[in-house]
Amino acid sequence: MERYLDVRDRQPPEPLELILAELDELPAQDWLRVRHRRDPVPLYNILREMGFKWHSCWVADEIEIVIWHEANRNFDREKVAPC
């Protein structure tokens, strides 16, 4: 099941903090879709260390990031990711 988080109007470091808080509560079979106004490059190493995978792409002037548990073998990025 998808969870959604829009951090486009938040100032650093709040987007990172909100994303990590959501991931702490994310069930293994779920994924998080994040809308952000900039590419949160520091987040990606944290995700890797926490055992998550992600896919990101720019949609117009914002980035959309889909994050899921690496162990979730049933996750189909092609069906969920925007591009």
Long-range contacts (C-beta under 8 A, 24 or more apart in sequence): 1-27, 1-29, 1-30, 2-30, 2-31, 2-32, 2-33, 2-80, 3-30, 3-31, 3-32, 3-33, 4-32, 4-33, 4-34, 4-35, 5-32, 5-33, 5-34, 5-35, 6-34, 6-35, 7-34, 7-35, 7-36, 7-37, 8-35, 8-36, 8-37, 8-62, 15-40, 16-40, 16-42, 16-43, 16-46, 19-43, 19-67, 20-46, 23-47, 23-50, 23-52, 23-67, 26-67, 26-69, 28-69, 28-71, 28-72, 29-69, 29-72, 29-74, 30-68, 31-66, 31-67, 31-68, 31-72, 31-75, 31-80, 32-66, 32-67, 32-68, 33-64, 33-65, 33-66, 33-67, 33-80, 34-64, 34-65, 34-66, 34-67, 35-62, 35-63, 35-64, 36-62, 36-63, 36-64, 36-65, 37-61, 37-62, 37-63, 38-63, 39-63, 40-65, 55-81, 57-81, 57-82, 57-83, 59-83
